[in-house]
Amino acid sequence: MEFASKEEAYTFYNEYARRAYFGIRKEYGNKCRKTKVLTSRRFVCDREGLRGKDVCDHKTNRARAESRCDCDARMTVILNRDTKMYVVSEFVQEHNHQLHHSSTVHMIGSQRKMSIAQEIETDIAYDSGIRLKDAYQFFSTQVGGCDGLGYISRDQKNYLRTKRQRSLKYGEAGSLERYFSKKLKDNPSYYYAIQLDADEQITNIFWADARM
């Protein structure tokens, strides 16, 4: 089996995972030093590996639930330099844990995705000054609960954060970011920080250099 791009390979394995009721994530990738082209990529079950020792606050009575169990299910693709196609070099199907139920698989991290309509609703709420937490609760009641949305509140924040990062390339905010970056490049002692609130809105900007 081969794919025209690494994105196509990911889409295939993620769809396979959805039908098999588990989540996935990207583990590692290798790039050619000269061309910077990705030469291999491994996709793994989201329960691959083991979590590091949990360092909890002394006031915490309950540690986080274990989310990884060193599952070995994975798919690896490598670039065929002649055909420029990504070829499956390794495919491990077996899991060492219980898989998700068909009714909950859509809420796994790699399977969650906001629709265009949901993104527009989030934009409208955000532009209207409605807190994301309140907007999420309202949207969930409209569909009979959080499961009906197909995403969680963190996905809203991630969507707005990604949108904000893209918008920083343009307009006044983008000019400000480019100005600070140039100052930092010209003067390593220069420092700047942009403070955001919980809804990813810029609230404070601070800058300083050695002359101040």
C-alpha positions as a Python dict, from the first residue, in 0.01 Angstrom:
ca = {
    (1, 'M'): (0, 0, 0),
    (2, 'E'): (131, 346, -86),
    (3, 'F'): (27, 710, -51),
    (4, 'A'): (100, 1027, -241),
    (5, 'S'): (170, 1229, 76),
    (6, 'K'): (220, 1197, 451),
    (7, 'E'): (-119, 1367, 501),
    (8, 'E'): (-286, 1101, 289),
    (9, 'A'): (-119, 830, 497),
    (10, 'Y'): (-241, 991, 819),
    (11, 'T'): (-596, 1025, 686),
    (12, 'F'): (-600, 657, 588),
    (13, 'Y'): (-476, 533, 926),
    (14, 'N'): (-705, 767, 1117),
    (15, 'E'): (-1006, 639, 923),
    (16, 'Y'): (-894, 282, 985),
    (17, 'A'): (-866, 365, 1356),
    (18, 'R'): (-1216, 516, 1360),
    (19, 'R'): (-1363, 196, 1219),
    (20, 'A'): (-1159, -14, 1461),
    (21, 'Y'): (-1256, 210, 1759),
    (22, 'F'): (-924, 354, 1874),
    (23, 'G'): (-736, 683, 1855),
    (24, 'I'): (-400, 757, 1695),
    (25, 'R'): (-118, 1011, 1707),
    (26, 'K'): (201, 1085, 1516),
    (27, 'E'): (507, 945, 1691),
    (28, 'Y'): (822, 1029, 1497),
    (29, 'G'): (935, 1132, 1152),
    (30, 'N'): (1271, 1150, 976),
    (31, 'K'): (1371, 1420, 729),
    (32, 'C'): (1642, 1435, 467),
    (33, 'R'): (1902, 1686, 587),
    (34, 'K'): (1958, 1830, 241),
    (35, 'T'): (1603, 1854, 105),
    (36, 'K'): (1411, 1867, 436),
    (37, 'V'): (1164, 1621, 284),
    (38, 'L'): (1003, 1375, 525),
    (39, 'T'): (1146, 1031, 452),
    (40, 'S'): (954, 827, 711),
    (41, 'R'): (666, 866, 954),
    (42, 'R'): (523, 640, 1222),
    (43, 'F'): (162, 659, 1339),
    (44, 'V'): (76, 483, 1664),
    (45, 'C'): (-220, 401, 1887),
    (46, 'D'): (-280, 691, 2126),
    (47, 'R'): (-214, 451, 2414),
    (48, 'E'): (139, 373, 2293),
    (49, 'G'): (420, 418, 2542),
    (50, 'L'): (404, 476, 2915),
    (51, 'R'): (345, 805, 3091),
    (52, 'G'): (629, 940, 3300),
    (53, 'K'): (609, 940, 3677),
    (54, 'D'): (318, 1158, 3782),
    (55, 'V'): (437, 1449, 3991),
    (56, 'C'): (133, 1559, 4190),
    (57, 'D'): (90, 1846, 4428),
    (58, 'H'): (106, 1731, 4789),
    (59, 'K'): (-252, 1851, 4834),
    (60, 'T'): (-381, 1631, 4551),
    (61, 'N'): (-551, 1320, 4679),
    (62, 'R'): (-603, 1150, 4346),
    (63, 'A'): (-352, 1109, 4063),
    (64, 'R'): (-453, 1135, 3700),
    (65, 'A'): (-598, 822, 3542),
    (66, 'E'): (-344, 625, 3340),
    (67, 'S'): (-400, 686, 2970),
    (68, 'R'): (-116, 481, 2821),
    (69, 'C'): (-40, 112, 2843),
    (70, 'D'): (248, 63, 2598),
    (71, 'C'): (21, -52, 2315),
    (72, 'D'): (222, -164, 2012),
    (73, 'A'): (-36, -105, 1736),
    (74, 'R'): (115, 117, 1466),
    (75, 'M'): (172, 192, 1099),
    (76, 'T'): (500, 316, 952),
    (77, 'V'): (549, 460, 606),
    (78, 'I'): (876, 533, 425),
    (79, 'L'): (941, 743, 117),
    (80, 'N'): (1027, 557, -202),
    (81, 'R'): (1284, 792, -353),
    (82, 'D'): (1218, 662, -705),
    (83, 'T'): (839, 690, -713),
    (84, 'K'): (812, 971, -453),
    (85, 'M'): (535, 771, -286),
    (86, 'Y'): (507, 678, 82),
    (87, 'V'): (501, 300, 121),
    (88, 'V'): (378, 108, 427),
    (89, 'S'): (682, -65, 577),
    (90, 'E'): (525, -181, 904),
    (91, 'F'): (172, -247, 1023),
    (92, 'V'): (90, -387, 1368),
    (93, 'Q'): (-280, -454, 1418),
    (94, 'E'): (-299, -602, 1769),
    (95, 'H'): (-380, -391, 2077),
    (96, 'N'): (-315, -480, 2441),
    (97, 'H'): (-616, -292, 2579),
    (98, 'Q'): (-991, -270, 2541),
    (99, 'L'): (-1102, -59, 2246),
    (100, 'H'): (-1360, 217, 2256),
    (101, 'H'): (-1730, 160, 2200),
    (102, 'S'): (-1877, 260, 1865),
    (103, 'S'): (-2094, 522, 2038),
    (104, 'T'): (-1794, 705, 2188),
    (105, 'V'): (-1523, 669, 1923),
    (106, 'H'): (-1614, 1007, 1771),
    (107, 'M'): (-1496, 1178, 2092),
    (108, 'I'): (-1141, 1042, 2073),
    (109, 'G'): (-883, 1315, 2019),
    (110, 'S'): (-780, 1212, 1667),
    (111, 'Q'): (-1145, 1170, 1562),
    (112, 'R'): (-1286, 1497, 1697),
    (113, 'K'): (-1338, 1773, 1444),
    (114, 'M'): (-1548, 2087, 1452),
    (115, 'S'): (-1769, 2135, 1149),
    (116, 'I'): (-1767, 2462, 954),
    (117, 'A'): (-2105, 2551, 1108),
    (118, 'Q'): (-1967, 2489, 1459),
    (119, 'E'): (-1663, 2705, 1385),
    (120, 'I'): (-1892, 2987, 1268),
    (121, 'E'): (-2101, 2954, 1586),
    (122, 'T'): (-1783, 2975, 1794),
    (123, 'D'): (-1670, 3285, 1600),
    (124, 'I'): (-2003, 3457, 1658),
    (125, 'A'): (-1999, 3380, 2031),
    (126, 'Y'): (-1638, 3495, 2063),
    (127, 'D'): (-1698, 3819, 1871),
    (128, 'S'): (-2006, 3886, 2088),
    (129, 'G'): (-1802, 3865, 2406),
    (130, 'I'): (-1957, 3539, 2527),
    (131, 'R'): (-1721, 3326, 2734),
    (132, 'L'): (-1619, 3005, 2559),
    (133, 'K'): (-1731, 2797, 2859),
    (134, 'D'): (-2080, 2949, 2845),
    (135, 'A'): (-2097, 2915, 2467),
    (136, 'Y'): (-1999, 2548, 2486),
    (137, 'Q'): (-2263, 2474, 2748),
    (138, 'F'): (-2528, 2650, 2538),
    (139, 'F'): (-2432, 2465, 2218),
    (140, 'S'): (-2438, 2131, 2400),
    (141, 'T'): (-2790, 2188, 2533),
    (142, 'Q'): (-2906, 2249, 2177),
    (143, 'V'): (-2806, 1896, 2076),
    (144, 'G'): (-2900, 1712, 2394),
    (145, 'G'): (-2559, 1695, 2557),
    (146, 'C'): (-2186, 1724, 2497),
    (147, 'D'): (-2165, 1392, 2311),
    (148, 'G'): (-2393, 1532, 2043),
    (149, 'L'): (-2147, 1809, 1960),
    (150, 'G'): (-1866, 1580, 1857),
    (151, 'Y'): (-1601, 1799, 2019),
    (152, 'I'): (-1499, 1923, 2364),
    (153, 'S'): (-1447, 2274, 2499),
    (154, 'R'): (-1071, 2251, 2451),
    (155, 'D'): (-1127, 2209, 2076),
    (156, 'Q'): (-1293, 2552, 2070),
    (157, 'K'): (-988, 2709, 2231),
    (158, 'N'): (-756, 2525, 1994),
    (159, 'Y'): (-959, 2644, 1696),
    (160, 'L'): (-946, 3008, 1807),
    (161, 'R'): (-576, 2982, 1894),
    (162, 'T'): (-494, 2844, 1548),
    (163, 'K'): (-704, 3113, 1384),
    (164, 'R'): (-532, 3383, 1590),
    (165, 'Q'): (-187, 3250, 1502),
    (166, 'R'): (-273, 3261, 1135),
    (167, 'S'): (-415, 3612, 1161),
    (168, 'L'): (-94, 3734, 1328),
    (169, 'K'): (72, 3710, 988),
    (170, 'Y'): (-148, 3994, 864),
    (171, 'G'): (-279, 4333, 977),
    (172, 'E'): (-162, 4541, 1271),
    (173, 'A'): (-109, 4242, 1499),
    (174, 'G'): (110, 4082, 1235),
    (175, 'S'): (311, 4402, 1192),
    (176, 'L'): (363, 4417, 1569),
    (177, 'E'): (480, 4057, 1582),
    (178, 'R'): (721, 4110, 1290),
    (179, 'Y'): (855, 4429, 1448),
    (180, 'F'): (931, 4257, 1777),
    (181, 'S'): (1088, 3959, 1599),
    (182, 'K'): (1317, 4190, 1402),
    (183, 'K'): (1419, 4378, 1717),
    (184, 'L'): (1501, 4048, 1886),
    (185, 'K'): (1709, 3937, 1590),
    (186, 'D'): (1903, 4264, 1584),
    (187, 'N'): (1944, 4280, 1960),
    (188, 'P'): (1959, 3948, 2153),
    (189, 'S'): (1909, 4136, 2481),
    (190, 'Y'): (1574, 4264, 2360),
    (191, 'Y'): (1271, 4107, 2528),
    (192, 'Y'): (902, 4116, 2459),
    (193, 'A'): (596, 3931, 2583),
    (194, 'I'): (234, 3926, 2474),
    (195, 'Q'): (-20, 3833, 2742),
    (196, 'L'): (-345, 3663, 2647),
    (197, 'D'): (-656, 3599, 2849),
    (198, 'A'): (-841, 3268, 2876),
    (199, 'D'): (-1020, 3340, 2549),
    (200, 'E'): (-697, 3408, 2358),
    (201, 'Q'): (-745, 3784, 2345),
    (202, 'I'): (-439, 4012, 2375),
    (203, 'T'): (-459, 4197, 2706),
    (204, 'N'): (-104, 4327, 2765),
    (205, 'I'): (217, 4378, 2570),
    (206, 'F'): (556, 4428, 2735),
    (207, 'W'): (895, 4500, 2580),
    (208, 'A'): (1239, 4597, 2708),
    (209, 'D'): (1604, 4599, 2603),
    (210, 'A'): (1940, 4651, 2771),
    (211, 'R'): (1914, 5030, 2738),
    (212, 'M'): (1598, 5051, 2951),
}
